[in-house]
């Protein structure tokens, strides 16, 4: 039997701009293409949750098998559009494979991006999100999954998309308990600021878990020379992480609800990522 229960907000702590997750897809990505995958909740426990993090409770989405036992934890890190239907569906896809999957709203303190139709407006909110806050909130998500959702603390992995792809590399350098990470077309280089003091290329020599990077050869926002510099940095550090480039794919090629979706690259990347996780969790 599937669960869709949404817990009521807990009292205490300070209020957040985002008190719950968006229903359906974010405004900025509509209309949604017909290719959007819908994963059912049969034999899953799937619901919105609230994760304590410091003095707040962050909204999130959790999906896991509806059975007893301990499950490997996969953190699913959103694009700039927040935890909308696509990210929830990815959680359900992992749950079907036996994971406790959790995605927490990374921008909850800064603002609600789900109702904004302009990418420029969204970027203004996202630019205010400190990397240190993101790392801490992901730690809180792991702790919640272990305590409240039958997560196994010794089997934790992470995957992120676009904005979350950059986070995947950073979290692999942050959490020594992480077993592996998957970065879908996450930015590798950029300007350093007080809120974003390091980028993936800066942590290539200090990764604590192997990362599988999945990139598009026609991604206008992440040029191939940036990918090659990251490969070189990983090689120089003797790091076992791997980057795969799909020559004909562009940015967001896994995003089945957008015109950028490349079914062949998305399927191959998913299969490679799940095999990568299985290898490092065994």
C-alpha positions in Angstrom: 0.0 0.0 0.0 1.4 3.4 -1.0 1.5 6.4 1.3 0.9 10.0 0.3 0.5 11.5 3.8 1.9 15.0 4.2 2.8 15.8 7.8 1.5 19.0 9.3 4.0 21.8 9.9 5.7 21.5 13.3 5.5 24.4 15.6 8.6 26.3 16.7 11.6 27.6 14.8 11.6 30.5 12.4 9.3 30.7 9.4 10.6 30.0 5.9 9.6 31.6 2.6 8.9 28.0 1.4 6.6 26.1 3.8 5.9 23.2 1.4 6.7 21.8 -2.0 5.2 22.8 -5.2 2.5 20.6 -6.7 3.3 19.5 -10.2 6.0 21.3 -12.2 7.6 24.6 -11.5 6.1 27.5 -13.4 9.3 28.3 -15.3 9.3 24.9 -17.1 5.7 24.9 -18.3 4.4 23.7 -20.7 5.7 20.2 -19.8 6.5 17.9 -22.7 4.6 14.7 -23.4 7.8 12.6 -22.6 7.6 13.4 -18.9 7.9 10.1 -17.0 5.4 9.3 -14.3 6.5 6.7 -11.8 3.7 5.2 -9.7 3.8 4.7 -5.9 2.8 1.1 -5.9 4.6 -0.6 -3.0 6.2 2.7 -2.0 6.0 5.0 0.9 6.1 8.4 -0.8 5.3 11.7 0.9 6.3 15.3 1.6 8.3 15.5 4.8 9.9 18.1 7.0 13.6 17.9 7.9 15.0 19.7 10.9 18.0 21.7 10.0 19.3 24.2 12.6 16.5 26.5 13.7 14.2 25.6 10.8 12.4 22.6 9.3 12.9 22.3 5.5 10.3 20.8 3.3 11.4 17.8 1.4 10.1 14.7 -0.5 10.9 11.1 0.5 10.2 7.8 -1.3 11.2 4.3 -0.2 10.0 0.8 -0.4 6.9 0.1 1.7 8.5 -2.7 3.6 10.7 -3.4 6.6 14.5 -3.3 6.6 17.3 -0.8 6.2 17.7 0.9 2.8 20.6 2.6 1.1 20.1 6.4 1.2 20.2 8.5 -2.0 20.1 12.3 -1.7 18.6 13.8 -4.8 19.6 17.4 -5.4 17.4 19.6 -7.4 17.9 21.9 -10.4 17.3 25.6 -10.0 13.6 24.9 -10.3 13.4 23.4 -6.8 11.9 20.1 -5.7 9.1 19.9 -8.2 7.5 16.9 -9.9 10.5 15.8 -11.9 12.7 15.6 -8.8 10.0 13.8 -6.9 9.7 11.3 -9.7 13.5 10.7 -9.7 13.1 9.9 -6.0 10.4 7.4 -6.8 12.5 5.8 -9.5 15.3 5.2 -6.9 12.7 3.9 -4.4 11.6 1.3 -7.0 15.3 0.1 -7.0 15.3 -0.3 -3.2 16.6 3.1 -2.0 15.4 5.5 0.6 15.5 8.6 -1.7 15.1 12.1 -0.2 15.2 15.6 -1.8 15.1 18.6 0.4 14.2 22.1 -0.8 17.7 23.7 -1.0 16.3 27.3 -1.4 13.7 27.2 1.3 15.4 30.0 3.4 16.0 32.3 0.4 12.7 32.1 -1.5 10.1 30.1 -3.5 11.3 29.6 -7.0 8.4 27.3 -8.0 6.0 30.1 -8.9 8.5 32.2 -10.8 8.2 32.1 -14.6 11.4 34.0 -15.3 14.8 32.2 -15.1 16.4 35.6 -14.3 14.2 35.9 -11.2 15.0 32.4 -10.1 18.7 33.1 -10.5 18.5 36.0 -8.1 17.2 33.8 -5.4 19.6 30.9 -6.1 22.6 33.3 -6.0 21.8 34.0 -2.4 22.2 30.3 -1.3 25.5 29.7 0.4 27.4 26.4 -0.3 27.9 26.0 3.4 24.2 26.0 4.0 23.7 23.4 1.2 26.3 21.1 2.7 24.7 21.4 6.2 21.2 20.8 4.9 22.2 17.7 3.1 23.9 16.4 6.2 20.5 17.1 8.0 18.7 15.1 5.3 20.9 12.1 5.8 20.4 12.2 9.5 16.6 12.5 9.0 16.6 9.5 6.6 18.5 7.4 9.0 16.4 8.3 12.0 12.9 8.6 10.5 12.9 6.6 7.2 14.9 3.3 7.7 18.0 4.7 6.0 21.3 2.9 6.4 24.0 5.3 7.5 26.7 3.1 6.1 25.2 3.2 2.6 24.7 6.8 1.4 25.0 8.1 -2.1 24.0 11.4 -3.8 23.0 12.5 -7.3 22.3 16.1 -8.5 21.0 17.7 -11.7 22.3 21.0 -13.2 22.6 23.3 -10.1 22.6 20.0 -8.1 25.3 18.5 -10.3 27.8 21.1 -9.1 26.7 20.3 -5.5 27.3 16.6 -6.1 31.0 17.2 -6.6 31.2 19.5 -3.6 29.4 17.1 -1.3 31.7 14.3 -2.3 34.5 16.5 -0.9 32.5 17.3 2.2 31.0 14.1 3.6 33.5 11.3 4.5 30.6 8.9 4.9 29.4 9.3 1.3 30.1 6.2 -0.8 29.6 7.7 -4.3 28.0 10.6 -6.2 26.6 11.3 -9.6 26.8 14.7 -11.2 24.4 15.4 -14.1 25.8 18.3 -16.2 26.9 20.3 -13.1 29.0 23.4 -13.6 32.7 22.7 -13.0 34.3 26.1 -12.9 33.2 29.7 -12.2 33.8 32.9 -10.3 34.5 32.4 -6.6 32.5 34.4 -4.1 32.0 34.4 -0.3 28.9 32.3 -0.8 30.5 30.0 -3.4 34.2 29.9 -2.4 35.1 26.7 -4.3 34.0 24.9 -7.4 34.3 21.3 -8.4 37.7 21.8 -10.1 39.0 23.2 -6.8 38.1 20.0 -4.9 39.3 17.5 -7.5 42.2 16.6 -5.2 40.1 16.3 -2.0 37.2 14.2 -3.0 36.3 11.7 -0.3 34.0 9.6 -2.6 34.2 8.8 -6.3 32.0 10.8 -8.6 30.4 9.8 -12.0 30.0 13.0 -14.1 27.5 12.8 -16.9 27.8 15.7 -19.5 26.5 16.7 -22.9 28.9 17.4 -25.7 26.6 20.1 -27.0 26.0 21.8 -23.6 26.5 25.5 -24.4 26.8 26.4 -20.7 29.5 23.8 -19.9 32.1 23.8 -22.7 34.1 20.7 -23.4 37.4 22.4 -22.5 36.0 22.9 -18.9 35.2 19.2 -18.8 38.7 18.3 -20.0 40.3 20.6 -17.4 38.3 18.7 -14.7 39.4 15.4 -16.2 43.0 16.5 -16.0 42.6 17.7 -12.4 41.1 14.3 -11.4 43.9 12.5 -13.2 46.6 14.6 -11.6 45.1 13.9 -8.2 44.9 10.1 -8.9 41.2 10.2 -8.2 39.0 7.3 -9.5 36.1 9.5 -10.5 35.0 9.3 -14.1 33.4 11.7 -16.6 31.3 10.5 -19.5 30.4 12.9 -22.3 27.4 12.2 -24.6 28.6 13.9 -27.8 25.1 14.7 -29.2 23.4 15.6 -26.0 22.9 19.2 -24.7 22.3 20.5 -21.3 19.6 18.9 -19.1 19.4 15.8 -21.3 18.0 13.7 -18.5 15.1 16.2 -17.9 12.3 14.2 -19.6 9.8 17.1 -19.1 11.8 19.6 -21.2 12.6 19.8 -24.9 16.3 19.2 -24.0 15.5 15.6 -23.1 17.7 13.0 -25.0 16.1 9.6 -24.3 19.1 7.6 -25.4 21.7 9.5 -23.4 19.3 9.8 -20.4 18.7 6.0 -20.3 22.4 5.2 -20.7 23.4 7.7 -18.0 20.8 6.3 -15.6 22.0 2.8 -16.1 25.6 3.7 -15.7 24.9 5.7 -12.6 22.8 3.0 -10.9 25.5 0.4 -11.7 28.1 2.9 -10.3 26.1 3.2 -7.1 25.7 -0.6 -6.7 29.4 -1.1 -7.2 30.4 1.4 -4.4 27.6 0.3 -2.0 28.5 -3.4 -2.2 
